[in-house]
């Protein structure tokens, strides 16, 4: 399993970083430069490698954190980001199980 965490969506510096035990979603958002002004701070999603999703909280190695926009006009961007994350999870799963 990968020892990284991917942070994307409405953060200042979307990036992949090393997983640190004990850090939660908000810690990783801060390490990514914080929320943008368009961020929906209360709906930060943690997407686990097994496909399960939780709102905020603890983060495990291999998780992806997605901060959605708060403006309804950005729904298409959110859908694109979520689709990209699930595609990356599928590619990673295919590579692991080959």
N, C-alpha and C positions, 0 to 999 in steps of 0.2 A: 504494500500500500504506500502511496506517496506521502511524504511528510511535509506537504505544502498545504496552503489555504489560498484560494483565489477570491479576490474581492473585486466586485464590479458594480455597475449601475451608477447611481448618483453619489459617487465619492470623488474627491478631487484628483486622486492618482490611482485609478484602477490598476491592480497588480497581483502577481502571485508572490507569496512570501512563505518563509519557513514557518511551520506550525510550532507554537510554543504552548506547552501544557499550562492550563489555568487561564489562558486568555479567552475572553468571550467575544461575541460579535462586535460589541461596541469598541473593544480594544483594537480589533483589526481595522475597523472603520477609521479610528483615530490614527493608526499607523499608516493608513492610506490617504492621509491628508484631511480627514474629516468629511462631513456631509457637504454636498453642494447646496446652494440655496433652493434648489428644486426637490431636494430629497424628502421622501416620506419617512421620517425618522422612526415612526412607530410601527412600520411594516417591514422592517429589515428581515430578510429571509435567510435561513441557514439551510442549504441543500446538501444532504449527506450523500456519500457515494452509492448507497443502496437505493437512492431515489426518494427517500422520505424527506419531508420539509418541515421545519419548525420556524416559529417567529422569534428571532433574536436568541439570546442565551448562549449556552456553552457551545464550543466549537471543537471538533475532533479533526485529526489529521485526514486530509483528503476532502474536506468540506469546501463548499463554495458559498460565499456570502453575496447576496444580491440586495442592493438598496434601491427600491423602486421610486419613481418620481411621484410627487404629490399632485401634479396637475393632470387632469383627465386628458388633455391634449397629447400627453406623452405615452398613451397606452400602447401605441404601435412600437415604440422604442422598448418598452417593458417586455412586450411579447417577443420581440427580436432577441433581447438579452436572455430571456428564459429559454427560448428555443436553442440559442447558441450554447448555453450551459448544458442542457440535456444532450445535445449533439456531442459535446466534448466528453460528457460522462459515458456515452455510448462508445465513443472511439477508445477511451481509456479502458473500458470494460472489455472491449474486443481485443485490445492489445494484451491485457492481463490473462485472458482465458485462451489465448492461442497457443 
